[in-house]
């Protein structure tokens, strides 16, 4: 979507993964919120370039770190600045994350909440890891995903829920092209942006 409109793109989950990676590198307990906040306060977009951030152990570390309310607060400003001041002179931004429409950008012009059954999401993730040449066990991916969803839905700060005005798009039975077309049709119906 960002490429389609020429917008800047931020996968905000990578922020939490970068914190998790640094905690693991430093041998710090993932539950150490003080260390996690310090890392968050010094995080930059260059820290998001490492391919290792997509690994499953980093994903687990990210989920634990993201549950710390102070870590989330430390990253709010960074994400909001990205949205308000698109880098590279881009005419807009696309932010991807679990609390963008409810917490980071509650006044966003367009909000999409993309979901799918957890089994389908786990299969997609399993295939993605295998395609990258990584060892992956479907049952472990599914278990980790269930744990992360439960953690994210139950946290007091920025729980995983769709914004009241979000377009909820269930992708369980959809391929990438049909998801893109559905999202684009919704966006085009709500804004002067066009799909040309």
FENDA-V163080 format. One record per backbone hydrogen bond with DSSP energy under -0.5 kcal/mol. CO is the residue of the C=O (numbers start at 1). NH is the residue of the N-H. E is the energy in kcal/mol with one decimal. If there is no record, write none. Layout:
co/nh/e
CO/NH/E
CO/NH/E
//
This chain:
co/nh/e
1/5/-2.0
2/6/-1.2
2/7/-2.4
6/91/-0.6
8/94/-2.4
10/12/-1.1
10/96/-2.8
11/14/-1.8
12/15/-1.1
12/16/-0.9
13/17/-2.0
14/18/-2.6
15/19/-1.7
16/20/-2.4
17/21/-2.9
18/22/-2.1
19/23/-2.4
20/24/-2.4
21/25/-2.7
22/26/-2.2
23/28/-2.5
24/27/-1.0
29/32/-2.2
31/33/-1.5
32/36/-2.0
33/37/-2.6
34/38/-2.0
35/39/-2.1
36/40/-2.4
37/41/-2.5
38/42/-0.8
39/42/-0.9
40/43/-1.1
44/47/-1.5
45/48/-1.6
46/49/-1.3
50/53/-1.4
51/54/-1.8
52/55/-2.0
55/59/-1.9
56/60/-2.3
57/61/-1.9
58/62/-2.7
59/63/-2.1
60/64/-1.8
61/65/-2.4
62/66/-2.8
63/67/-0.7
64/67/-0.7
65/68/-1.6
67/69/-0.6
68/71/-0.6
68/72/-1.9
69/73/-2.4
70/74/-1.9
71/75/-1.1
72/75/-0.7
72/76/-0.9
73/76/-0.6
73/77/-0.7
75/79/-2.0
76/80/-2.8
77/81/-2.6
78/82/-1.8
79/83/-2.1
80/84/-2.4
81/85/-2.7
86/89/-0.9
87/90/-1.4
92/8/-2.5
94/10/-2.4
95/97/-0.5
96/12/-2.1
96/13/-0.7
99/103/-2.4
99/104/-1.9
100/105/-3.4
103/106/-0.5
105/108/-2.0
111/167/-2.9
112/114/-0.6
113/169/-2.6
115/171/-3.8
117/121/-2.6
118/122/-2.4
119/123/-2.2
120/124/-2.6
121/125/-2.4
122/126/-2.8
123/127/-2.5
124/128/-2.2
125/129/-2.5
126/130/-2.2
127/131/-2.6
128/132/-1.1
129/134/-2.4
130/133/-2.1
136/138/-0.5
137/140/-0.7
137/141/-2.3
138/142/-2.8
139/143/-2.2
140/144/-2.9
141/145/-2.2
142/146/-2.4
143/147/-2.4
144/148/-2.4
145/149/-2.7
146/150/-2.4
147/151/-2.4
148/152/-3.0
149/153/-2.7
150/154/-1.5
151/155/-0.9
152/160/-1.7
156/158/-0.5
159/161/-1.1
163/166/-1.9
166/168/-0.7
167/113/-2.7
167/169/-0.6
168/170/-0.6
169/115/-2.5
169/171/-0.6
171/174/-1.7
175/179/-2.1
176/180/-2.6
177/181/-2.5
178/182/-2.3
179/183/-2.6
180/184/-2.9
181/185/-2.3
182/186/-2.0
183/187/-2.6
184/188/-2.8
185/189/-1.5
186/190/-0.9
187/190/-1.0
187/191/-1.3
//
